[in-house]
Amino acid sequence: MKMANLLAFMGLSPGELIIVLAVVLLLFGASKIPQLMRSMGQGLSEFKKGVKEGEKDAAEEAKKDEAKPPAGEAEKK
């Protein structure tokens, strides 16, 4: 893969990416960028964990609903 294609992220040219990175460096400073990335990673992992727990809870609720007979059938007995 060519380096120019690799750097052309989301339609930005390599020169534009360098300018964006320089602005980020000026705004946050060199010492804050690793902290910012670390907190973003932690937030992303918490989000993924929450999604997995939500899917697990939804699957458990679906199993419970399948095990219960419909309300109309329970009254007929």
C-alpha positions as CSV (number, residue, x, y, z in Angstrom):
1,M,0.0,0.0,0.0
2,K,1.4,3.4,-0.9
3,M,2.2,5.8,1.9
4,A,0.1,8.6,0.3
5,N,-2.9,6.3,0.2
6,L,-2.3,5.3,3.8
7,L,-2.2,8.9,4.9
8,A,-5.2,9.9,2.8
9,F,-7.5,9.3,5.7
10,M,-11.1,10.4,5.3
11,G,-10.3,12.5,2.2
12,L,-7.5,14.5,3.9
13,S,-4.2,14.9,2.2
14,P,-0.9,14.2,4.1
15,G,-0.3,18.0,4.4
16,E,-3.7,18.6,5.9
17,L,-3.2,15.7,8.4
18,I,0.1,17.3,9.5
19,I,-1.6,20.6,10.0
20,V,-4.4,19.0,12.0
21,L,-1.9,17.1,14.2
22,A,0.1,20.3,14.8
23,V,-3.1,22.2,15.9
24,V,-3.9,19.3,18.3
25,L,-0.4,19.4,19.7
26,L,-0.6,23.2,20.2
27,L,-4.1,22.9,21.9
28,F,-3.4,20.1,24.2
29,G,0.4,20.1,24.6
30,A,2.7,17.1,24.3
31,S,2.1,15.9,27.9
32,K,-1.7,15.9,27.6
33,I,-2.1,13.9,24.4
34,P,-1.1,10.5,26.0
35,Q,-3.5,11.1,28.8
36,L,-6.3,12.1,26.4
37,M,-5.8,8.9,24.3
38,R,-5.7,6.8,27.4
39,S,-9.0,8.2,28.7
40,M,-10.5,7.8,25.2
41,G,-9.4,4.1,25.2
42,Q,-10.9,3.5,28.7
43,G,-14.1,5.1,27.6
44,L,-14.3,3.0,24.5
45,S,-13.7,-0.2,26.5
46,E,-16.4,0.8,29.0
47,F,-18.8,1.4,26.2
48,K,-18.0,-2.0,24.6
49,K,-18.5,-3.7,28.0
50,G,-21.8,-2.0,28.4
51,V,-23.0,-3.1,25.0
52,K,-22.0,-6.7,25.7
53,E,-23.9,-6.6,29.1
54,G,-26.9,-5.1,27.3
55,E,-26.9,-7.8,24.7
56,K,-26.6,-10.5,27.4
57,D,-29.5,-9.0,29.4
58,A,-31.6,-8.9,26.3
59,A,-30.8,-12.5,25.5
60,E,-31.8,-13.5,29.1
61,E,-35.1,-11.6,28.8
62,A,-35.8,-13.3,25.5
63,K,-35.2,-16.8,27.1
64,K,-37.5,-15.9,30.0
65,D,-40.2,-14.7,27.6
66,E,-40.0,-17.9,25.6
67,A,-40.3,-20.1,28.7
68,K,-43.5,-18.4,29.9
69,P,-46.7,-19.5,28.3
70,P,-48.8,-16.7,26.7
71,A,-51.3,-15.1,29.2
72,G,-54.3,-16.3,27.2
73,E,-53.2,-20.0,27.4
74,A,-52.6,-19.9,31.2
75,E,-56.2,-18.7,31.9
76,K,-57.7,-21.5,29.8
77,K,-56.3,-24.2,32.0
